[in-house]
């Protein structure tokens, strides 16, 4: 069966819905405020991380019932240190959203899919993952869906509320959840200490921040995924390690070697720029930068604490270039421009200024400007990354995940790309894209030999990929 035509016409039957609460909880509920960054900068979105587990060919004594039992028991224990995930967002006495830590619990869904896991079309994420295998978070901070497949395989999908956490925080949680399931000590404990993100007195920030964010009151056209008029689609790919290395080699020079993410971003930016037109000839690229290692720069103790901070702690700088420059200049030039975008946010002062700016604008929530109006002048793309997070460690007792990816049709006005390390451990990437259909077609036309549609069959294949075309 061709990887583009894997079965999509399958049914998921929900067998049980319940709420899992924390195994231990104080007698009295309490409030946890959102940080200024949560309040001011994050759109009201949900995102999903999912993990696929194939059934071992021999020696597997696990049943679906026994696996679910382990998951629920470990989840209840994980919600003790991650107590905020068992709460819900409600208005406080002055009308601002806060987390009411009341042990409301986490919605937990069990289901059965009448399809073999290896026949699941992971590539066309909207048609399979998004509509049937991702839990809809109706209440609370987190929803979990565990789906069994005809072959005995399993998918664990977790939908998180972005308003209280970023991808780093969500990854911390699922890693801890898996460690508890295996009776391992937690590699890290979360901190919800909002004072870590207190603004300075007096506050100070660079005027350039005013160009990165806009008041949400001036934005009236957030697109909902899969509705008429929205031409964005979700796709998931495998990019082999040798391809990534070749892109990095082409995008670097003898004097300066750029990171894999910078070079990969430059490669995509150069391709989508070709969708530019005479009246839309400016293309934008945004890079999501994590602030945990930036704010405490020079303060070893604070940096250590911030490494376990649970919440949103990121910035989204972007750069603009003419379509002609992106197309005509060499890939190494584009990679240098990408480096400059990220470098602008990789300082302690940038994030301290962002905290001061968010405090000054707390009363009127904002949106990242590239999210709101990214493609008004031409093609636009945002690149995030979970590459440094060990998501292959999300093992609950029946082996490592065969596949890890995300589902995040964020509804913004720019495409979104997120690479994750393949659990195979060979340096390959699983790359999720939420991108305009026209840009997707450009990428597949120009680099289809590099972006392989994701299938579970890939994990058993080791043939050499064709080389990157050096014309880039």
C-alpha positions in Angstrom: 0.0 0.0 0.0 1.4 3.4 -1.0 2.4 5.6 1.9 0.2 8.4 0.6 -2.9 6.2 0.5 -2.8 4.5 3.9 -6.2 3.8 5.3 -8.1 6.8 6.6 -11.6 5.2 6.8 -11.4 3.7 10.2 -13.6 3.9 13.3 -12.6 4.6 16.9 -15.0 3.3 19.4 -14.8 4.9 22.8 -15.2 2.3 25.5 -14.8 4.4 28.6 -14.5 8.0 29.9 -13.5 8.9 33.4 -11.6 11.5 35.3 -8.3 10.7 37.0 -7.5 12.8 40.1 -4.3 13.3 41.9 -3.4 10.4 44.3 -2.8 13.0 47.1 -4.1 16.5 47.4 -4.3 19.1 50.2 -7.7 19.4 51.9 -8.0 23.0 50.8 -8.1 24.2 47.2 -5.8 27.1 46.3 -5.2 29.5 43.5 -2.1 29.6 41.2 -1.8 32.8 39.2 -0.8 32.8 35.6 2.5 34.5 34.9 2.6 37.8 32.9 3.9 35.8 29.9 0.9 33.3 30.2 -1.5 36.2 30.5 -0.1 38.5 27.9 1.6 36.5 25.0 -0.1 33.1 24.5 -3.1 32.6 22.3 -5.9 30.4 23.8 -4.8 27.2 22.0 -4.4 23.5 22.7 -1.6 21.2 21.4 -1.1 17.5 21.4 1.8 15.2 21.9 1.3 11.6 20.9 3.2 8.4 21.3 2.8 5.2 19.3 3.8 1.8 20.8 3.8 -1.3 18.6 3.1 -4.7 20.1 6.3 -6.8 20.5 6.5 -9.9 18.3 7.1 -12.1 21.3 7.2 -12.1 25.0 4.5 -9.5 25.6 2.3 -10.3 28.5 0.7 -6.9 28.6 -3.0 -6.6 27.8 -4.7 -3.3 26.9 -6.5 -3.5 30.3 -3.2 -3.9 32.2 -1.5 -1.1 30.2 -4.4 1.3 30.9 -4.3 0.4 34.6 -0.6 1.3 34.8 -1.2 4.6 32.9 -4.0 5.7 35.2 -2.2 4.7 38.4 1.0 6.5 37.3 -1.1 9.5 36.1 -2.7 9.9 39.5 0.8 9.9 41.1 2.2 12.3 38.5 -0.6 14.8 39.3 0.8 15.2 42.8 3.9 17.2 41.8 2.1 18.5 38.7 -0.9 19.5 40.7 -1.8 22.4 38.4 -2.7 20.0 35.6 -5.5 18.6 37.8 -7.0 22.0 38.2 -9.0 24.3 35.9 -8.8 27.9 34.7 -11.5 30.2 36.1 -11.8 33.9 36.7 -10.5 35.2 40.0 -12.1 37.9 42.1 -11.0 40.7 39.7 -12.0 38.8 36.6 -8.5 37.6 35.5 -8.0 34.0 34.6 -6.2 31.9 37.3 -5.6 28.2 37.9 -7.9 26.9 40.6 -6.0 24.0 42.0 -9.0 22.0 43.2 -8.0 18.5 42.0 -10.8 18.5 39.4 -8.7 15.9 37.6 -7.8 14.9 34.0 -10.2 13.5 31.5 -9.1 10.0 30.5 -10.6 8.3 27.4 -10.1 4.7 26.3 -10.9 3.6 22.8 -10.4 1.0 20.1 -9.5 1.6 16.5 -10.5 -1.0 13.9 -7.2 -0.6 12.0 -3.7 -2.0 12.2 -1.3 0.6 13.7 1.1 0.2 10.8 -1.7 1.1 8.3 -2.5 4.4 10.1 -1.9 7.4 7.9 0.3 9.5 10.2 1.3 11.7 7.3 -2.2 13.3 6.8 -2.5 14.2 10.4 -5.8 16.2 10.1 -7.6 13.2 8.7 -6.5 10.6 11.2 -4.7 12.0 14.3 -6.7 15.2 14.6 -10.2 13.9 14.0 -10.2 10.5 15.7 -7.2 10.0 18.0 -6.7 13.3 19.7 -8.7 14.0 22.8 -10.7 17.3 22.8 -9.9 19.2 26.0 -13.2 20.5 27.1 -12.4 21.2 30.7 -9.3 21.3 32.8 -5.6 21.6 31.7 -5.0 18.2 30.1 -6.9 15.4 28.4 -5.6 11.9 27.6 -6.8 9.4 25.1 -5.4 5.8 25.0 -6.4 4.0 21.8 -5.8 0.3 21.2 -5.4 -1.0 17.6 -6.3 -4.3 16.0 -2.7 -5.4 16.0 -2.3 -4.8 19.8 -0.5 -1.6 19.3 -1.3 1.5 21.3 -1.4 5.3 21.0 -1.2 7.6 24.0 -2.3 11.1 23.0 -2.1 14.1 25.5 -3.8 17.4 24.7 -2.5 20.3 26.7 -3.7 23.9 27.3 -1.1 26.2 25.9 -2.3 29.0 28.1 -0.5 27.5 31.1 2.3 25.6 29.5 4.7 25.3 26.5 6.0 22.3 24.8 9.0 22.1 27.2 6.7 21.9 30.2 4.4 19.3 28.6 7.5 17.2 27.7 8.6 17.4 31.4 5.3 16.1 32.5 5.0 13.1 30.1 8.6 12.1 30.9 7.8 12.3 34.7 4.6 10.3 34.1 6.6 7.5 32.4 9.3 7.5 35.1 6.6 7.0 37.7 5.0 4.2 35.7 8.4 2.4 35.8 9.0 3.2 39.5 12.0 5.3 38.7 13.0 8.5 40.6 11.9 11.7 38.8 14.6 13.2 36.8 13.2 16.6 37.5 10.5 18.2 39.7 8.4 21.1 38.3 8.4 24.5 39.9 5.4 26.8 39.6 7.1 29.7 41.4 5.9 32.7 39.5 8.2 35.0 41.3 11.0 33.7 39.1 9.4 35.7 36.3 8.8 38.9 38.3 9.5 42.1 36.4 12.3 44.5 37.4 11.5 47.7 39.3 11.7 49.9 37.5 11.0 48.0 34.4 12.9 48.5 31.1 12.6 47.0 27.7 13.8 47.6 24.2 11.3 49.3 21.8 11.8 46.4 19.3 9.5 44.3 21.5 6.6 46.5 20.4 7.1 45.1 16.9 7.0 41.5 18.0 3.5 41.5 19.6 0.2 43.2 19.0 -2.8 43.7 21.2 -5.3 40.9 20.8 -8.1 43.6 20.5 -6.7 44.6 17.1 -6.9 41.1 15.8 -10.2 39.8 14.7 -9.5 36.9 12.3 -8.0 33.9 14.1 -8.6 31.0 11.8 -10.1 27.8 13.0 -8.5 24.7 11.6 -10.3 22.9 8.8 -13.0 25.5 8.3 -13.8 27.0 4.9 -11.4 29.6 3.7 -8.5 28.3 5.7 -6.0 26.7 3.3 -3.7 25.3 6.0 -3.1 21.6 6.3 -1.2 19.4 8.7 1.4 16.9 7.5 4.1 14.8 9.3 7.4 13.7 7.8 10.6 11.8 8.5 13.8 13.6 7.6 16.8 11.3 7.7 19.9 12.2 9.6 22.1 12.2 6.5 19.8 14.7 4.8 19.9 17.0 7.8 23.7 16.8 7.9 23.9 17.6 4.2 21.6 20.6 4.6 23.8 21.8 7.5 26.9 21.3 5.3 25.4 23.3 2.4 24.2 26.1 4.7 27.4 26.5 6.6 30.8 27.9 5.5 34.3 27.2 6.5 34.3 30.2 8.7 31.0 29.5 10.4 29.0 26.3 11.0 25.4 27.0 11.8 23.2 24.7 13.9 21.0 22.0 12.3 17.8 23.9 13.2 19.1 27.1 11.7 20.1 25.4 8.5 16.8 23.5 8.3 14.9 26.7 8.9 16.9 28.4 6.2 16.2 25.6 3.7 12.5 25.8 4.3 12.4 29.6 4.2 14.2 29.6 0.9 11.7 27.2 -0.6 8.5 28.9 0.6 9.8 32.3 -0.6 9.0 31.1 -4.1 5.3 31.5 -3.3 5.9 35.3 -3.2 4.2 37.6 -5.7 4.8 41.1 -7.0 2.5 42.6 -4.4 3.5 40.1 -1.6 7.3 40.1 -1.9 8.3 40.2 1.8 8.8 36.8 3.5 9.0 36.3 7.3 10.6 33.7 9.5 10.0 33.3 13.2 12.0 31.2 15.6 10.7 30.1 19.0 13.4 30.6 21.6 13.2 29.0 25.0 14.1 31.4 27.9 14.9 28.9 30.6 18.7 29.0 30.0 18.7 32.7 29.1 17.1 34.6 32.1 19.4 33.1 34.7 22.5 33.6 32.6 25.4 34.0 35.0 23.4 32.9 38.0 24.0 29.1 38.3 21.4 28.6 41.0 18.6 30.5 39.2 19.4 28.7 36.0 19.1 25.3 37.7 15.7 26.3 39.1 14.4 27.8 35.8 15.3 24.5 34.1 12.3 23.0 35.8 10.0 26.0 35.5 6.5 24.9 34.4 4.6 27.4 32.3 5.3 29.5 29.2 8.8 30.9 29.0 9.6 31.6 25.4 10.0 34.5 22.9 9.1 34.5 19.2 11.4 36.9 17.3 11.1 37.1 13.5 12.9 38.6 10.6 11.8 39.9 7.2 13.6 39.6 3.9 12.6 40.2 0.3 11.5 37.2 -1.7 14.2 37.9 -4.3 17.0 37.8 -1.8 15.8 34.6 -0.3 15.5 33.0 -3.7 18.7 34.3 -5.3 21.2 34.3 -2.5 23.0 31.2 -1.4 21.6 29.0 1.4 24.5 30.0 3.6 23.4 33.7 3.4 19.9 32.7 4.4 21.2 30.6 7.3 23.2 33.7 8.5 19.9 35.7 8.5 18.2 32.9 10.4 21.0 32.9 13.0 20.6 36.7 13.4 16.9 36.2 14.2 17.5 33.7 16.9 20.5 35.5 18.3 18.4 38.6 18.9 16.5 36.7 21.6 19.3 34.6 23.1 20.3 37.0 25.9 19.3 37.5 29.4 18.5 41.1 28.7 16.0 40.2 26.0 14.0 37.9 28.3 14.2 40.3 31.3 13.0 43.0 29.0 10.2 40.7 27.8 9.1 40.1 31.4 9.0 43.9 32.0 7.1 44.4 28.7 4.5 41.7 29.6 4.0 43.3 33.0 3.4 46.7 31.5 0.9 45.2 29.0 -0.8 42.7 31.3 -4.2 44.4 31.2 -4.5 43.8 27.4 -3.4 40.4 26.2 -1.3 40.3 23.0 -0.4 37.9 20.2 2.9 37.3 18.5 2.8 39.6 15.5 3.9 36.9 13.1 1.1 34.6 14.4 -1.5 37.3 13.8 -0.4 38.9 10.5 2.6 36.8 9.3 1.6 36.4 5.7 0.1 39.8 5.0 3.2 40.8 3.0 4.2 37.4 1.7 5.0 33.8 2.8 5.6 33.3 6.5 6.8 30.5 8.7 7.5 29.8 12.4 9.9 27.1 13.4 9.9 25.6 16.9 11.8 22.6 18.2 11.6 19.8 20.8 14.8 18.2 19.6 16.7 18.5 22.9 14.0 16.9 24.9 14.3 13.1 25.5 10.8 12.1 24.4 12.0 8.6 23.6 12.2 8.1 27.3 8.4 8.1 27.5 8.3 4.4 28.3 5.6 3.1 30.6 6.9 -0.4 30.9 6.3 -2.1 27.6 9.1 -0.6 25.5 10.1 2.6 24.0 7.7 4.5 21.7 8.0 3.6 18.1 7.0 7.0 17.0 6.6 10.4 18.8 5.1 13.5 17.2 2.7 16.4 17.8 -0.6 17.7 16.4 -0.9 21.5 16.6 -3.1 23.2 13.9 -2.6 26.5 15.6 -4.8 28.7 13.4 -2.2 31.4 12.9 -1.4 33.4 9.8 2.0 31.8 9.4 3.0 28.2 8.8 4.3 26.2 11.8 7.1 23.6 11.8 8.2 21.4 14.7 11.0 18.8 14.6 11.3 16.1 17.2 14.0 13.5 17.5 13.0 10.1 16.2 12.9 7.5 18.9 15.1 5.3 16.7 18.0 7.2 18.1 19.8 7.4 14.8 19.6 11.2 14.4 16.5 11.2 12.1 13.8 13.8 12.8 10.0 13.5 12.9 8.8 16.8 11.5 5.3 18.1 11.9 4.1 20.9 9.6 1.0 23.1 9.7 1.4 25.0 6.5 -0.5 26.5 3.6 -1.3 23.9 1.0 0.5 25.9 -1.7 3.7 26.0 0.3 3.4 22.3 1.1 3.2 21.6 -2.6 6.3 23.7 -3.2 8.2 21.8 -0.5 7.1 18.4 -1.8 7.9 19.3 -5.4 11.4 20.7 -4.7 12.4 18.5 -1.7 10.1 15.5 -1.9 13.1 13.2 -1.9 14.1 14.6 1.5 10.7 14.8 3.3 9.3 11.3 3.5 5.7 11.0 4.6 5.7 9.5 8.1 4.7 5.8 8.3 5.5 3.3 11.0 7.1 1.2 8.3 10.0 3.8 8.1 11.4 2.5 11.4 12.2 -0.8 9.8 13.9 0.7 6.8 17.5 1.7 6.6 18.2 2.3 2.9 20.3 5.3 1.9 18.4 8.4 1.0 19.2 10.4 -2.1 21.5 13.4 -1.6 20.3 17.0 -1.2 20.4 18.8 -4.5 23.3 21.1 -4.3 21.6 23.8 -6.3 20.2 25.1 -3.0 
